Amino acid sequence: MRDGENPQEQGSVPLRDGLFVDGAGGRAPKLLGSRCRETGAVYFPAEIMNPDTHRTGTMEQVEIDGRGRLVSYTVVARGLPGFESPYALGVIALDAGPSMIAQLADWDADNLKCGMPVEMTIGTIKTGKDGTRYVGPKFRPLDERTA
C-alpha cells in the first residue's frame, strides 16, 4: 500500500483501533484524541483521565487535525522484521498541541529539516509475516510556501 491510500484496502488493518479516522470520501485523515472540558488541553492518544489533573469524567473525544512541525528525526537504516528499511521516524509537534512520534512518508534525507511543516497521511507502518499490512498515521513534509 502506498502512503495516502485507503486503509480499508483488502489485507490492511489499523495498527491499533481508535488512533485515527481514515479520511474516506476525500476528507483529510484525523487523529482521534481527547480534550479536557475543564482545561481545554488536547491529548493524543485519547485519555479517559486528564493526565495533568488526574480527574475523570472531564474528557471528551475529539478529531485532531494532522498538521504540525517536525521537531526532530532519525533515519533507521536497518529496522526490525516487517519494517521496510530505511525509514524515518520523527517527533511531531501537532498544531493542536500534543506531540507524538511517527514514521515519515515521502521523505528524502537531504530535505528533512527540524521545524519544517508536516501533514498526516495514512500508510503502511509494517507488514506481518502473513502479508497483512498494518496501517497508521505517518507524516509527510510540506512545502513551506503551501503550509
C-alpha positions, 0 to 999 in steps of 0.5 A, a space after each residue: 500500500 502506498 502512503 495516502 491510500 485507503 486503509 480499508 484496502 483488502 489485507 490492511 488493518 489499523 495498527 491499533 483501533 481508535 488512533 485515527 479516522 481514515 479520511 474516506 470520501 476525500 476528507 483529510 485523515 484525523 487523529 482521534 484524541 481527547 480534550 479536557 472540558 475543564 482545561 481545554 488541553 488536547 491529548 493524543 492518544 485519547 485519555 479517559 483521565 486528564 493526565 495533568 489533573 488526574 480527574 475523570 469524567 472531564 474528557 471528551 473525544 475529539 478529531 485532531 487535525 494532522 498538521 504540525 512541525 517536525 521537531 526532530 528525526 532519525 533515519 533507521 537504516 536497518 529496522 526490525 522484521 516487517 519494517 521496510 528499511 530505511 525509514 524515518 521516524 520523527 517527533 511531531 509537534 501537532 498544531 493542536 498541541 500534543 506531540 507524538 512520534 511517527 514514521 515519515 512518508 515521502 521523505 528524502 534525507 537531504 530535505 528533512 529539516 527540524 521545524 519544517 511543516 508536516 501533514 498526516 497521511 495514512 500508510 503502511 507502518 509494517 507488514 506481518 509475516 502473513 502479508 497483512 499490512 498494518 496501517 497508521 498515521 505517518 507524516 509527510 513534509 510540506 512545502 513551506 510556501 503551501 503550509 
